[in-house]
Amino acid sequence: MRPWCVAAILIIATTSAEAASVAGGVGVRTCGQFAKDYQNNPANAEIIYNNWALGFMSGMNAAIQAADKPPRDLEAISFEEKKRCMRDYCDAHPLQVYLGGVIEMMGSLPLIPGGQTK
């Protein structure tokens, strides 16, 4: 099993407090908190949370590439589709940490052939 997949499984199965020891920022908040933030100010919530997600995925890609593994194509889906994907995940998993959805989304993205970033 790929190391990042193991990390993903462990993070998805953790609470927000446990996730905070692995990552920081809004990504360790629950999807329920994202929903509250979204209700208060949808545009602001999506910018903050999705920019955090892109930073996290970029960092994961850098670590994956440093391990001589092929990174994921973060440009395979649009920013709008990433936002929709995270809203759908959080609607279905209000008690899970936002990071769990980010990892799930990243795992669904195609690998970059040959590991070359764009």
C-alpha distance (Angstrom), angle and dihedral (degrees) to the residues before:
residue distance angle dihedral
M1 . . .
R2 3.79 . .
P3 3.82 113.6 .
W4 3.80 93.7 -126.1
C5 3.82 89.7 52.3
V6 3.80 90.0 55.8
A7 3.80 89.7 49.5
A8 3.79 89.8 48.8
I9 3.80 92.9 52.7
L10 3.79 91.7 48.8
I11 3.80 93.4 48.3
I12 3.80 94.5 46.1
A13 3.80 89.6 52.4
T14 3.80 93.6 51.6
T15 3.76 133.4 88.8
S16 3.77 123.5 -113.7
A17 3.81 91.1 -99.6
E18 3.81 92.3 51.2
A19 3.81 91.8 46.9
A20 3.79 89.6 54.1
S21 3.81 88.8 68.3
V22 3.83 89.5 59.1
A23 3.81 101.1 37.2
G24 3.79 138.7 6.4
G25 3.77 141.0 -145.4
V26 3.77 129.4 43.9
G27 3.80 91.8 -31.5
V28 3.80 91.3 78.6
R29 3.79 92.5 55.5
T30 3.78 117.1 99.9
C31 3.76 122.7 -101.0
G32 3.79 86.4 -114.6
Q33 3.81 88.7 61.7
F34 3.81 89.5 48.4
A35 3.82 88.2 52.9
K36 3.83 91.0 52.5
D37 3.80 91.4 47.4
Y38 3.81 89.2 47.5
Q39 3.82 91.5 51.3
N40 3.81 90.7 51.8
N41 3.81 95.8 47.2
P42 3.83 117.2 -6.7
A43 3.81 97.8 -172.3
N44 3.79 94.3 46.6
A45 3.82 93.6 45.8
E46 3.79 93.1 50.2
I47 3.79 93.2 48.0
I48 3.81 93.6 48.8
Y49 3.80 97.7 42.1
N50 3.80 96.8 39.9
N51 3.79 93.8 46.5
W52 3.80 87.5 51.9
A53 3.82 88.5 50.0
L54 3.81 92.5 50.7
G55 3.79 90.8 49.6
F56 3.79 91.5 49.5
M57 3.81 93.1 47.7
S58 3.81 90.7 47.1
G59 3.79 89.7 52.5
M60 3.79 91.5 48.0
N61 3.80 89.8 49.8
A62 3.80 90.4 51.4
A63 3.80 90.8 51.3
I64 3.80 91.8 46.0
Q65 3.79 91.6 49.5
A66 3.83 91.1 47.2
A67 3.80 86.7 57.2
D68 3.84 88.8 55.4
K69 3.80 92.1 -110.3
P70 3.80 124.9 129.7
P71 3.82 113.3 -95.6
R72 3.80 125.7 -135.6
D73 3.81 121.1 -98.8
L74 3.80 102.2 -113.2
E75 3.80 90.4 -175.4
A76 3.82 93.7 57.4
I77 3.81 89.9 98.4
S78 3.79 129.3 34.1
F79 3.79 125.0 -106.3
E80 3.82 87.8 -109.8
E81 3.79 90.8 54.3
K82 3.81 90.9 48.1
K83 3.82 89.3 53.3
R84 3.82 91.6 48.8
C85 3.79 91.1 47.3
M86 3.80 91.5 53.7
R87 3.81 93.5 45.6
D88 3.82 89.4 51.8
Y89 3.80 92.1 47.5
C90 3.79 92.8 48.8
D91 3.80 93.0 46.0
A92 3.80 88.5 55.4
H93 3.85 96.3 40.3
P94 3.83 109.5 35.0
L95 3.81 93.8 159.4
Q96 3.80 95.9 48.9
V97 3.77 123.4 90.9
Y98 3.81 116.3 -99.6
L99 3.81 87.9 -121.7
G100 3.81 89.2 67.2
G101 3.79 90.3 63.0
V102 3.79 91.7 46.4
I103 3.80 90.9 53.9
E104 3.79 91.4 46.2
M105 3.80 91.3 49.9
M106 3.81 92.1 46.9
G107 3.80 90.7 51.1
S108 3.80 89.7 55.1
L109 3.80 93.2 55.8
P110 3.80 117.8 97.0
L111 3.77 121.2 -104.4
I112 3.77 116.8 -108.4
P113 3.81 106.3 -112.4
G114 3.76 110.9 -114.2
G115 3.80 90.5 5.2
Q116 3.80 93.7 -92.0
T117 3.78 114.1 147.2
K118 3.78 119.4 -139.1
